[in-house]
């Protein structure tokens, strides 16, 4: 019974990520690795191994962030923090090795089923979150203004028992599920429509501006990819934008946009601050720090302390009780590894896009665009959820693309 489980079911455990706590994610990765190892042994003994793929470059580019975190330990001053960051990014090493070397996926159906399990797990997560919000609805709306209501709503999402996730990662999960649903539809049309509306609602209530803009970008790409008539493409884009504006006006997104339009100061001042002018201060410090050591960077262990020191120049208490990272994955990479490290990372990103383009895998291409564009507004790859999301789907879709190419030949 246990062997049958490891042979067939364990490969979907990472697809349950939307329902997992931080500890359970680590357990899932361990089970995925052990199951893959045992499966490899079984298939080697039975003579059913599916052969080797030329994947040396892919594996190297997948594990590149982990390698950079290790290398940067040689010049970081805060080794304790540096080691913690390196440990946190271990998934960048374990998952590519598991997917490409141990090769647990044996058929295209398994890839498709993995995506569907993730879609359903995301839907269950959304339903649980909505139920929790409804139980606390009075507390949410019992705030002094609309902006405070929006903040309380986002806090409630994060406090959802067991599966509570930061709203930024919650919205990214919903966005990925929505895109996967487009390519992996279920048999019943009513279910597809229900899930689509559910994921859109999740993105709206989380109101993460960066993810919303990324979803719009991918939606436009989909229109050009899937619709042959230019007139229909324009109509679909126009209707989508109209729908977005309408939803935004009657949803928490409105308050997130208003804080940009109505902000009084470009940078936080005394007790007046919001997410917009805080970001302006963060980006100001990030670019200032880049000028001081552009080639090698500070090392991941020192970046946050350097940012905190820079924030002191602003006359506000906003930065006193909380650490604010760069809120841009690319800025984080250049501050951590310098220009050389950023170039290597960008080259790997382009390489993955090249695989999707050469083998005409629009699903993989659009997933990458969703991630890459979201990286402009958040450090998604500094927390376990973001790391596992990105490396799991990047590895699986790269492998499935090469796997389908191999069997087609």
C-alpha positions as CSV (number, residue, x, y, z in Angstrom):
1,X,0.0,0.0,0.0
2,X,2.8,2.4,1.0
3,X,4.7,1.6,-2.2
4,X,1.7,2.3,-4.3
5,X,1.2,5.6,-2.6
6,X,4.8,6.6,-3.3
7,X,4.5,5.4,-6.9
8,X,1.4,7.4,-7.7
9,X,0.0,9.8,-5.2
10,X,2.9,11.6,-3.6
11,X,3.6,13.7,-6.7
12,X,0.6,15.8,-6.0
13,X,1.5,16.8,-2.5
14,X,3.1,20.1,-3.5
15,X,-0.1,21.0,-5.4
16,X,-1.8,21.2,-2.0
17,X,0.4,24.3,-1.1
18,X,-2.6,26.7,-0.9
19,X,-3.9,24.6,2.1
20,X,-0.5,24.2,3.9
21,X,1.1,26.0,6.8
22,X,4.8,26.9,6.7
23,X,5.7,23.7,8.6
24,X,3.5,21.5,6.3
25,X,5.2,23.0,3.2
26,X,8.6,21.7,4.5
27,X,7.0,18.3,5.2
28,X,5.5,18.2,1.7
29,X,8.9,18.9,0.1
30,X,10.5,16.1,2.1
31,X,7.7,13.7,1.2
32,X,8.0,14.7,-2.5
33,X,11.8,14.1,-2.5
34,X,11.6,10.7,-0.6
35,X,8.7,9.5,-2.8
36,X,10.6,10.5,-5.9
37,X,13.7,8.7,-4.8
38,X,11.8,5.5,-3.9
39,X,9.9,5.7,-7.2
40,X,13.2,6.0,-9.1
41,X,14.5,2.9,-7.4
42,X,11.3,1.0,-8.3
43,X,11.4,2.0,-11.9
44,X,15.1,1.2,-12.2
45,X,14.5,-2.3,-10.9
46,X,11.5,-2.9,-13.1
47,X,13.3,-1.6,-16.2
48,X,10.6,1.1,-16.8
49,X,12.8,4.1,-16.5
50,X,11.7,6.8,-19.0
51,X,15.2,7.6,-20.2
52,X,17.3,10.7,-19.8
53,X,16.7,14.2,-20.9
54,X,19.4,16.7,-21.7
55,X,18.6,19.0,-18.8
56,X,22.0,20.1,-17.4
57,X,21.5,23.7,-18.3
58,X,17.9,23.8,-17.0
59,X,18.9,22.3,-13.6
60,X,21.8,24.8,-13.3
61,X,19.6,27.8,-14.0
62,X,16.9,26.5,-11.6
63,X,19.3,26.2,-8.7
64,X,21.1,29.4,-9.6
65,X,19.5,31.5,-6.8
66,X,20.5,29.0,-4.2
67,X,24.1,29.0,-5.5
68,X,24.2,32.8,-5.4
69,X,23.0,32.8,-1.8
70,X,25.8,30.4,-0.9
71,X,28.5,32.3,-2.7
72,X,27.4,35.6,-1.2
73,X,28.2,34.3,2.3
74,X,31.9,35.0,1.5
75,X,31.3,38.7,1.6
76,X,28.3,39.2,3.8
77,X,29.0,40.6,7.3
78,X,26.0,39.1,9.1
79,X,26.6,35.4,8.6
80,X,23.8,34.3,10.8
81,X,21.2,36.1,8.7
82,X,22.9,35.0,5.5
83,X,22.8,31.4,6.5
84,X,19.1,31.7,7.4
85,X,18.4,33.1,3.9
86,X,20.4,30.3,2.3
87,X,18.5,27.7,4.2
88,X,15.2,29.3,3.2
89,X,16.1,29.0,-0.4
90,X,17.1,25.4,-0.2
91,X,13.9,24.6,-2.2
92,X,15.7,26.1,-5.2
93,X,18.1,23.2,-5.0
94,X,15.9,20.3,-3.8
95,X,13.0,20.7,-6.2
96,X,14.9,21.0,-9.4
97,X,17.1,18.0,-8.5
98,X,13.9,16.0,-7.6
99,X,12.0,16.9,-10.8
100,X,14.8,16.6,-13.3
101,X,17.1,14.0,-11.9
102,X,14.7,11.7,-9.9
103,X,12.0,12.3,-12.6
104,X,8.8,11.4,-10.6
105,X,6.4,12.5,-13.4
106,X,6.0,9.8,-16.0
107,X,3.1,11.1,-18.2
108,X,1.5,14.3,-19.5
109,X,-1.7,13.3,-17.6
110,X,0.2,13.6,-14.3
111,X,1.2,17.1,-15.1
112,X,-2.3,18.0,-15.9
113,X,-3.6,16.4,-12.8
114,X,-1.1,18.3,-10.7
115,X,-2.5,21.6,-12.0
116,X,-6.0,20.5,-11.3
117,X,-5.2,19.5,-7.8
118,X,-3.6,23.0,-7.3
119,X,-6.8,24.6,-8.7
120,X,-9.1,22.7,-6.3
121,X,-6.8,23.3,-3.3
122,X,-6.8,27.1,-4.1
123,X,-10.6,27.0,-4.4
124,X,-10.9,25.3,-1.0
125,X,-8.5,27.8,0.5
126,X,-10.7,30.6,-0.9
127,X,-13.9,29.2,0.4
128,X,-12.4,28.7,3.9
129,X,-11.1,32.3,3.8
130,X,-14.5,33.7,2.7
131,X,-16.3,31.8,5.6
132,X,-13.8,33.2,8.1
133,X,-14.3,36.7,6.7
134,X,-18.1,36.3,7.0
135,X,-17.7,35.4,10.7
136,X,-15.8,38.6,11.3
137,X,-17.7,40.8,9.0
138,X,-19.0,43.1,11.7
139,X,-15.5,43.7,13.0
140,X,-14.2,44.4,9.5
141,X,-16.9,47.1,8.7
142,X,-16.8,48.6,12.2
143,X,-13.9,50.9,11.2
144,X,-13.5,54.6,11.0
145,X,-13.2,54.9,7.2
146,X,-13.1,52.9,4.0
147,X,-9.3,52.7,4.0
148,X,-9.3,51.2,7.5
149,X,-11.9,48.7,6.4
150,X,-9.6,47.6,3.5
151,X,-6.7,47.2,5.9
152,X,-8.8,45.2,8.3
153,X,-10.1,42.9,5.5
154,X,-6.5,42.2,4.4
155,X,-5.5,41.4,8.0
156,X,-8.5,39.1,8.3
157,X,-7.3,37.1,5.3
158,X,-3.9,36.7,6.9
159,X,-5.5,35.5,10.2
160,X,-7.6,32.7,8.6
161,X,-6.9,29.7,10.8
162,X,-4.3,27.2,9.6
163,X,-4.1,28.4,6.0
164,X,-3.9,32.2,6.6
165,X,-1.5,33.6,4.1
166,X,-0.1,37.1,3.6
167,X,-2.5,38.8,1.1
168,X,0.3,39.3,-1.4
169,X,0.9,35.6,-1.6
170,X,-2.8,34.8,-1.3
171,X,-3.5,36.9,-4.4
172,X,-0.6,35.3,-6.3
173,X,-2.0,31.8,-5.5
174,X,-5.5,32.9,-6.8
175,X,-3.9,34.4,-9.9
176,X,-2.0,31.2,-10.7
177,X,-5.0,29.1,-10.1
178,X,-7.1,31.3,-12.4
179,X,-4.5,31.0,-15.2
180,X,-4.1,27.3,-14.7
181,X,-7.9,26.9,-14.9
182,X,-7.8,28.5,-18.4
183,X,-5.6,25.7,-19.7
184,X,-6.9,22.9,-17.4
185,X,-10.7,23.1,-17.5
186,X,-12.9,20.6,-15.8
187,X,-15.6,18.6,-17.5
188,X,-18.6,20.7,-16.2
189,X,-18.8,24.2,-17.5
190,X,-20.7,25.5,-14.4
191,X,-17.7,24.4,-12.3
192,X,-15.3,26.3,-14.5
193,X,-17.4,29.4,-14.3
194,X,-17.8,29.1,-10.5
195,X,-14.0,28.6,-10.0
196,X,-13.2,31.5,-12.3
197,X,-15.5,33.9,-10.3
198,X,-14.1,32.5,-7.0
199,X,-10.5,33.2,-8.0
200,X,-11.3,36.7,-9.3
201,X,-13.1,37.5,-6.0
202,X,-10.0,36.3,-4.1
203,X,-7.8,38.6,-6.2
204,X,-10.2,41.5,-5.7
205,X,-10.5,41.2,-1.9
206,X,-6.8,40.8,-1.4
207,X,-6.3,43.9,-3.6
208,X,-2.6,43.5,-4.2
209,X,-2.0,46.1,-6.9
210,X,1.1,44.4,-8.4
211,X,-0.6,41.0,-8.8
212,X,-3.8,42.7,-10.3
213,X,-1.7,44.5,-12.9
214,X,0.1,41.2,-13.7
215,X,-3.2,39.4,-14.2
216,X,-4.3,42.2,-16.6
217,X,-1.1,41.9,-18.5
218,X,-1.4,38.1,-18.9
219,X,-5.1,38.6,-19.8
220,X,-4.0,40.8,-22.7
221,X,-1.4,38.3,-23.8
222,X,-4.1,35.6,-23.8
223,X,-6.3,37.7,-25.9
224,X,-3.6,38.0,-28.6
225,X,-2.6,34.3,-28.3
226,X,-6.1,32.8,-28.4
227,X,-8.2,35.1,-30.6
228,X,-7.3,35.4,-34.3
229,X,-9.5,38.4,-35.2
230,X,-7.9,41.7,-34.2
231,X,-11.3,43.3,-33.8
232,X,-12.3,40.7,-31.3
233,X,-9.0,41.1,-29.5
234,X,-9.7,44.8,-29.1
235,X,-13.2,44.2,-28.0
236,X,-12.2,41.6,-25.4
237,X,-9.4,43.9,-24.0
238,X,-11.8,46.9,-23.9
239,X,-14.5,44.9,-22.1
240,X,-11.9,43.4,-19.7
241,X,-10.6,46.9,-18.8
242,X,-14.2,48.2,-18.4
243,X,-15.0,45.2,-16.1
244,X,-11.8,45.8,-14.1
245,X,-12.6,49.5,-13.6
246,X,-16.2,48.7,-12.6
247,X,-15.1,46.1,-10.1
248,X,-12.4,48.3,-8.8
249,X,-14.9,51.1,-8.1
250,X,-17.1,48.9,-6.0
251,X,-14.4,46.9,-4.2
252,X,-11.4,47.3,-1.9
253,X,-9.2,48.1,-4.9
254,X,-10.7,51.5,-5.0
255,X,-9.2,52.5,-1.7
256,X,-5.8,51.1,-2.8
257,X,-5.9,53.4,-5.9
258,X,-7.2,56.4,-4.0
259,X,-4.2,56.4,-1.7
260,X,-2.0,57.0,-4.7
261,X,-4.2,59.7,-6.2
262,X,-4.9,61.5,-2.9
263,X,-1.5,61.1,-1.2
264,X,-0.2,64.4,0.3
265,X,3.5,63.6,0.4
266,X,5.7,61.6,-2.0
267,X,7.6,60.3,1.0
268,X,6.2,59.4,4.5
269,X,6.2,62.4,6.8
270,X,5.7,62.1,10.6
271,X,2.5,60.1,11.2
272,X,1.2,60.6,7.6
273,X,2.1,57.5,5.6
274,X,0.4,54.9,3.4
275,X,1.6,52.0,1.2
276,X,2.3,54.3,-1.7
277,X,4.6,56.8,-0.1
278,X,6.3,54.1,1.9
279,X,7.1,52.4,-1.3
280,X,8.5,55.6,-2.7
281,X,10.8,55.9,0.4
282,X,11.8,52.2,0.0
283,X,12.7,52.6,-3.7
284,X,14.6,55.8,-2.9
285,X,16.8,54.0,-0.4
286,X,17.2,50.9,-2.7
287,X,18.6,53.0,-5.6
288,X,20.8,55.0,-3.2
289,X,22.3,51.8,-1.8
290,X,22.9,50.3,-5.3
291,X,25.1,53.2,-6.1
292,X,27.4,52.4,-3.2
293,X,28.2,48.9,-4.1
294,X,26.9,48.1,-7.6
295,X,29.2,45.2,-8.6
296,X,29.1,42.7,-5.6
297,X,26.1,43.9,-3.6
298,X,25.9,43.7,0.2
299,X,25.1,40.0,0.5
300,X,21.5,38.9,1.5
301,X,22.5,38.9,5.2
302,X,23.2,42.7,5.2
303,X,20.6,44.1,2.9
304,X,17.8,44.6,5.4
305,X,20.1,46.4,7.9
306,X,21.4,48.7,5.2
307,X,17.8,49.5,4.3
308,X,16.9,50.2,7.9
309,X,19.8,52.5,8.3
310,X,18.7,54.4,5.2
311,X,15.1,54.7,6.3
312,X,16.3,56.8,9.3
313,X,16.7,59.8,7.0
314,X,12.9,60.1,6.7
315,X,11.1,62.1,9.4
316,X,8.5,59.4,10.3
317,X,7.9,56.6,12.8
318,X,6.6,54.4,10.0
319,X,9.8,52.4,9.8
320,X,10.3,52.0,13.5
321,X,8.4,48.8,14.3
322,X,8.6,46.8,11.1
323,X,11.3,45.8,8.6
324,X,10.4,46.8,5.0
325,X,12.3,45.0,2.2
326,X,12.8,46.4,-1.3
327,X,9.3,45.4,-2.5
328,X,10.9,44.6,-5.8
329,X,12.5,41.2,-6.4
330,X,15.0,42.6,-9.0
331,X,16.1,45.4,-6.6
332,X,16.6,42.7,-3.9
333,X,18.7,40.6,-6.2
334,X,21.0,43.6,-7.2
335,X,21.4,44.7,-3.6
336,X,22.1,41.1,-2.5
337,X,24.4,40.0,-5.4
338,X,25.3,43.1,-7.3
339,X,24.9,43.7,-11.0
340,X,26.7,40.5,-11.9
341,X,24.3,38.4,-9.8
342,X,21.2,40.3,-11.3
343,X,22.5,39.7,-14.8
344,X,22.9,35.9,-14.1
345,X,19.3,35.8,-12.7
346,X,17.9,37.7,-15.6
347,X,19.7,35.4,-18.1
348,X,18.1,32.4,-16.4
349,X,14.7,34.0,-16.6
350,X,15.2,34.7,-20.3
351,X,16.4,31.1,-20.7
352,X,13.1,29.7,-19.2
353,X,11.1,32.0,-21.5
354,X,13.1,30.7,-24.4
355,X,12.1,27.1,-23.6
356,X,8.4,28.2,-23.6
357,X,8.7,30.1,-26.8
358,X,10.8,27.6,-28.8
359,X,8.4,24.7,-27.9
360,X,5.3,26.9,-28.2
361,X,4.0,26.3,-24.6
362,X,1.8,29.3,-24.0
363,X,0.8,28.0,-20.6
364,X,4.4,28.0,-19.4
365,X,5.1,31.3,-21.1
366,X,2.1,33.1,-19.4
367,X,2.9,31.6,-16.0
368,X,6.4,33.0,-16.3
369,X,5.1,36.4,-17.3
370,X,2.8,36.4,-14.3
371,X,5.7,35.7,-12.0
372,X,8.2,38.0,-13.7
373,X,5.8,41.0,-13.8
374,X,4.7,40.4,-10.2
375,X,8.4,40.6,-9.1
376,X,8.4,44.3,-10.0
377,X,6.2,45.1,-7.0
378,X,7.1,42.5,-4.4
379,X,9.9,40.3,-3.1
380,X,8.1,37.1,-3.7
381,X,11.2,34.9,-3.5
382,X,12.2,35.8,0.0
383,X,9.5,33.8,1.7
384,X,8.9,30.1,1.6
385,X,5.5,30.3,-0.1
386,X,6.7,32.4,-3.0
387,X,9.9,30.3,-3.5
388,X,8.0,27.0,-3.6
389,X,5.3,28.4,-5.8
390,X,7.8,29.7,-8.4
391,X,10.3,26.9,-8.4
392,X,7.6,24.2,-8.4
393,X,5.7,25.5,-11.4
394,X,8.9,26.6,-13.2
395,X,10.5,23.2,-12.9
396,X,7.3,21.2,-13.6
397,X,6.4,23.3,-16.7
398,X,10.0,23.3,-18.0
399,X,10.2,19.5,-17.5
400,X,6.8,18.9,-19.0
401,X,7.7,21.0,-22.1
402,X,10.9,19.0,-22.6
403,X,9.1,15.7,-21.8
404,X,6.4,16.3,-24.4
405,X,9.1,17.3,-26.9
406,X,11.0,14.0,-26.2
407,X,7.9,11.8,-26.6
408,X,6.8,13.6,-29.7
409,X,10.2,12.8,-31.3
